[in-house]
Amino acid sequence: MTALAQHLEFAPPSPADGARSFGLALLVHVLLVAALTWGIHWNDSDQSMAVEAELWSAIPTPAAPRAVEPEPPPPTPKAEPEPPPPPPKVMPKPTPPAAQREAQLAIEREKQKKLEQDKKLEEERQKRKEKELKEKKEKDKLDKEKQAKLDKEKLEREKLEKEKLEKEKLEKDKLEKDKKEKAKQKAEQEVKERAEAKRLEADRQANLKRITGMAGATGGPTDTGSALKASGPSASYAGRIRGKVKPNIVFGDDIPGNPMAEVEVKCAPDGSILSKRLLQSSGHKSWDDAVIKALEKTERLPLDVDGRVPSVMVISFRPKD
C-alpha cells in the first residue's frame, strides 16, 4: 500500500456538500456589504439635524421669545439595496480516486463490523439477563417449594406432638382415675373390715358378758370388761381417797400457782397404808411435807366399790384443788 493510500485510509472523510457551503458563505458576504453601504448612507442624511440646548443663569431673568425656525427640508429618499447576486452553480462532486474510495469502504466495513459486534454483545447481554432472570425465577420457585415443604413438615410435627401430648394426658388421667378408684375401693374395704371387726368384737364382748354374767361377775350393767372382777380402781375412787386425806393436810403457806406433788402409796388388803414415797416434788418442800404428814395421819384408806384396795397407787395432791 502507498503512502497516499495510508494517508487517505486514516484521514477524515471529505465534506459531502462543499459547493453548498461555498454558496452560503458567498451569500453572507454579499449581505454584509449591503448592510455596510446602507449604514453609511443613513449617517450622511442625518447630519443636518438641529441641536437645541437651554442655558440657566445664576439670577432668574425672563427669557426672550423663541425664534421661529424654518421647516426642515424633505428627507432624501433612501437608495434601494441592490439585489443579492444569484447563488453560484453547484459543481458536480468529483469522483474520488480508487485509493480514497477503498479507504472509505474500509471505514464503512469497520463501522459495520463494530455495529455487528455491538449488536452481538447486546444480544449476549440480553440472553445473559434473560438467563439470570430465569434462574432467579427457578430459584424462587424452589425456595417457595422448599419453604412449603418445611411448613408442611412443621405442621405434621406439631400435629404428632399434640396427639402425643393428648395421648399422654389421657393415659395420665386414666392412671389417676384408676388410682383414685383403687384408693376408694381400698378405703371402702377398710371401712367394711373395720365395721366387720367392730361387729365381731361386739359379738365377742356380748358373748363374754353373757358368759361372765352367768358365772357371777361383779361388774355393773354398763361395764364392758370380760373379767369377773375389775382389776383397777373405779372412776370415783381417787376422789374418795383425796376426801379422806385432805382434811388431815395442815398447810398455811401462800405459794404461787397450783403445784402438784405425786406420792406412791402401798396398802394392805384392808386399806392400811404400809409405805409412802414422794415420786415428784411440787417444788415447794413445805407442801410436800404437809402431804406426807397427812398420809401418816390418815393411816388407812377407804375401800373401793368392790370392797378392795389396790396394793400400789400413785396419788397426786394440789394445794388449791
C-alpha positions in Angstrom: 0.0 0.0 0.0 1.4 3.5 -1.0 1.9 6.4 1.4 -1.1 8.3 -0.2 -3.3 5.3 0.4 -2.2 5.0 4.0 -2.9 8.7 4.5 -6.3 8.5 2.9 -7.2 5.5 5.0 -6.7 7.3 8.3 -7.6 10.8 7.0 -11.1 12.3 8.0 -13.7 11.8 5.3 -14.1 14.7 2.8 -17.1 17.0 3.2 -20.1 15.6 1.4 -21.5 19.0 0.2 -18.6 21.5 -0.4 -20.4 23.5 -3.2 -23.4 24.3 -1.0 -21.2 25.6 1.9 -19.3 27.8 -0.5 -22.6 29.3 -1.9 -23.8 30.0 1.7 -20.5 31.8 2.6 -20.7 34.0 -0.6 -24.3 35.0 0.2 -23.4 36.0 3.8 -20.6 38.2 2.5 -22.9 40.0 0.0 -25.5 40.7 2.7 -22.7 42.1 4.9 -21.5 44.5 2.2 -25.1 45.7 1.5 -25.6 46.4 5.3 -22.4 48.5 5.5 -23.4 50.5 2.4 -26.9 51.3 3.8 -25.4 52.3 7.2 -23.0 54.9 5.6 -25.8 56.5 3.5 -28.0 56.8 6.7 -25.3 58.7 8.5 -25.0 61.3 5.6 -28.7 62.0 5.5 -29.0 62.8 9.3 -26.1 65.4 9.5 -28.5 68.4 9.0 -30.4 67.8 12.3 -30.6 70.9 14.6 -29.2 70.6 18.2 -31.1 72.6 20.9 -29.8 73.5 24.4 -31.1 75.6 27.3 -28.9 77.8 29.5 -29.7 78.9 33.0 -28.3 82.0 34.6 -27.4 82.4 38.2 -30.2 85.1 38.7 -33.6 84.3 37.2 -34.4 86.6 34.3 -37.3 86.4 31.8 -36.5 84.6 28.6 -36.7 86.2 25.2 -39.3 84.9 22.7 -38.1 81.9 20.8 -37.3 82.4 17.1 -39.5 80.7 14.6 -37.4 78.1 12.7 -38.0 77.4 9.1 -39.5 74.0 8.2 -36.8 71.3 7.6 -36.3 70.2 4.0 -38.0 66.9 3.0 -35.9 63.8 3.6 -33.8 62.4 0.8 -35.3 59.1 -0.5 -33.3 56.1 0.6 -31.5 54.1 -2.1 -32.9 50.7 -2.7 -30.5 47.9 -1.7 -29.0 46.1 -4.6 -30.5 42.6 -5.1 -28.2 39.8 -4.0 -26.2 38.1 -6.6 -27.6 34.7 -7.8 -26.2 31.7 -6.0 -23.3 30.0 -7.6 -23.8 26.9 -9.6 -23.2 23.7 -7.7 -20.4 22.0 -9.2 -20.8 18.2 -9.5 -18.9 16.3 -6.8 -15.6 15.0 -8.2 -15.3 11.3 -8.3 -12.8 10.2 -5.6 -9.8 8.2 -6.6 -9.8 4.5 -6.2 -7.5 4.6 -3.1 -9.8 7.1 -1.3 -12.8 5.0 -2.2 -11.2 1.9 -0.9 -10.3 3.7 2.4 -13.9 4.8 2.7 -15.1 1.3 2.1 -12.7 0.0 4.7 -14.0 2.6 7.2 -17.6 1.6 6.4 -16.7 -2.0 6.9 -15.1 -1.3 10.2 -18.2 0.7 11.2 -20.4 -2.2 10.1 -18.2 -4.7 11.9 -18.4 -2.6 15.1 -22.1 -2.3 14.8 -22.4 -6.1 14.4 -20.1 -6.6 17.4 -22.2 -4.2 19.5 -25.3 -5.9 18.3 -23.8 -9.3 19.2 -22.7 -8.0 22.6 -26.2 -6.6 23.2 -27.8 -9.9 22.2 -25.4 -11.8 24.5 -26.1 -9.3 27.4 -29.9 -9.7 26.8 -29.5 -13.5 26.7 -27.5 -13.4 29.9 -30.0 -11.2 31.6 -32.9 -13.5 30.5 -30.9 -16.5 31.7 -30.3 -14.8 35.1 -33.9 -13.9 35.3 -35.0 -17.4 34.5 -32.5 -18.8 37.1 -33.8 -16.4 39.6 -37.4 -17.4 39.0 -36.4 -21.1 39.2 -34.6 -20.4 42.5 -37.5 -18.5 43.9 -39.8 -21.4 42.8 -37.5 -23.9 44.5 -37.3 -21.7 47.6 -41.1 -21.5 47.8 -41.4 -25.3 47.3 -38.8 -25.9 50.0 -40.4 -23.4 52.4 -43.8 -25.0 51.7 -42.3 -28.5 52.4 -40.7 -27.2 55.6 -44.0 -25.7 56.7 -45.8 -28.9 56.0 -43.3 -30.9 57.9 -43.5 -28.5 60.8 -47.3 -28.8 60.9 -47.1 -32.6 60.8 -44.6 -32.5 63.7 -46.8 -30.2 65.7 -49.8 -32.4 65.0 -47.8 -35.5 66.1 -46.6 -33.8 69.2 -50.1 -32.6 70.0 -51.5 -36.1 69.5 -48.7 -37.5 71.7 -49.4 -35.0 74.5 -53.2 -35.7 74.3 -52.4 -39.4 74.5 -50.1 -39.0 77.4 -52.7 -36.8 79.1 -55.4 -39.4 78.6 -53.2 -42.1 79.9 -52.2 -40.0 82.9 -55.9 -39.2 83.6 -56.7 -42.9 83.3 -54.0 -43.8 85.7 -55.1 -41.1 88.1 -58.7 -42.3 87.8 -57.6 -45.9 88.4 -55.5 -44.8 91.3 -58.4 -42.9 92.9 -60.8 -45.8 92.2 -58.4 -48.2 93.8 -57.9 -45.9 96.8 -61.7 -45.5 97.1 -62.2 -49.3 96.9 -59.4 -49.8 99.5 -61.0 -47.2 101.8 -64.4 -48.8 101.4 -62.8 -52.2 102.1 -61.1 -50.9 105.2 -64.4 -49.3 106.4 -66.1 -52.6 105.7 -63.3 -54.5 107.5 -63.4 -52.2 110.5 -67.1 -52.4 110.6 -66.9 -56.2 110.4 -64.2 -56.3 113.1 -66.2 -54.0 115.3 -69.3 -56.1 114.8 -67.3 -59.3 115.6 -65.8 -57.6 118.7 -69.2 -56.5 119.8 -70.5 -60.0 119.4 -67.5 -61.4 121.3 -67.9 -58.9 124.1 -71.6 -59.7 124.2 -70.8 -63.4 124.4 -68.2 -62.8 127.1 -70.6 -60.6 129.1 -73.3 -63.2 128.8 -70.9 -65.9 129.9 -69.4 -63.9 132.8 -72.8 -62.8 133.8 -73.8 -66.4 134.1 -70.7 -67.1 136.1 -71.3 -64.4 138.7 -69.4 -61.3 137.5 -69.3 -58.3 139.8 -69.3 -55.5 137.1 -72.1 -53.0 136.7 -74.6 -53.0 133.8 -72.5 -50.5 131.9 -69.2 -52.3 132.3 -67.7 -53.8 129.1 -65.0 -56.0 130.6 -64.7 -59.7 130.5 -63.2 -60.5 133.9 -65.3 -61.4 136.9 -63.9 -58.5 138.9 -62.3 -55.3 137.7 -58.5 -55.2 138.3 -58.2 -51.4 138.7 -60.0 -48.8 140.9 -63.3 -47.3 139.9 -63.6 -43.8 138.5 -64.7 -42.3 141.8 -62.1 -44.0 143.9 -59.4 -41.3 143.5 -61.9 -38.6 144.7 -62.7 -40.7 147.8 -59.0 -41.0 148.7 -58.5 -37.3 148.4 -61.6 -36.7 150.5 -60.1 -39.0 153.2 -56.6 -37.5 153.2 -57.3 -33.7 152.5 -58.8 -33.0 156.0 -55.5 -34.2 157.5 -53.4 -31.7 155.5 -52.2 -28.8 157.6 -50.7 -26.1 155.3 -50.9 -22.3 155.8 -48.2 -21.0 153.4 -49.0 -18.9 150.4 -47.3 -20.3 147.3 -47.7 -19.2 143.7 -49.6 -21.3 141.3 -51.1 -24.7 142.0 -48.1 -27.1 142.1 -48.7 -30.9 142.2 -47.0 -33.4 144.4 -47.2 -37.1 143.4 -46.9 -39.8 146.2 -46.6 -43.6 145.7 -48.6 -45.4 148.4 -48.6 -49.2 149.2 -51.6 -50.6 151.0 -52.7 -53.8 152.7 -55.9 -55.6 151.5 -57.8 -53.8 154.2 -56.6 -50.3 153.2 -53.9 -49.9 155.8 -51.0 -47.7 154.5 -47.8 -49.8 154.6 -45.4 -47.2 153.0 -45.4 -43.9 151.2 -42.8 -42.3 148.9 -42.6 -38.9 147.1 -42.3 -39.6 143.4 -42.5 -36.0 142.1 -42.0 -32.9 144.1 -44.2 -29.9 143.7 -41.2 -27.6 144.0 -42.2 -26.5 147.5 -40.9 -28.6 150.4 -43.5 -27.3 152.8 -46.3 -28.6 150.6 -44.6 -32.0 150.0 -44.0 -32.4 153.8 -47.7 -31.5 154.5 -48.9 -34.2 152.1 -46.6 -36.9 153.6 -47.7 -36.0 157.1 -51.4 -36.1 156.1 -51.0 -39.7 154.8 -49.2 -40.7 158.0 -52.1 -39.3 160.0 -54.7 -41.0 157.8 -53.2 -44.5 158.3 -55.9 -46.2 156.4 -57.5 -45.6 153.0 -61.2 -46.3 152.2 -62.2 -49.5 150.3 -63.4 -49.3 146.6 -66.9 -50.1 145.5 -65.9 -53.7 145.0 -64.6 -53.9 148.6 -60.9 -54.0 147.5 -58.0 -51.6 147.8 -55.2 -51.5 145.1 -51.9 -52.7 146.5 -50.0 -49.9 144.9 -51.3 -46.5 144.0 -49.9 -43.1 142.8 -51.8 -40.2 144.3 -51.5 -36.5 143.3 -52.2 -33.6 145.5 -52.6 -29.8 144.8 -53.0 -27.1 147.4 -55.8 -25.4 145.5 -57.9 -28.5 144.5 
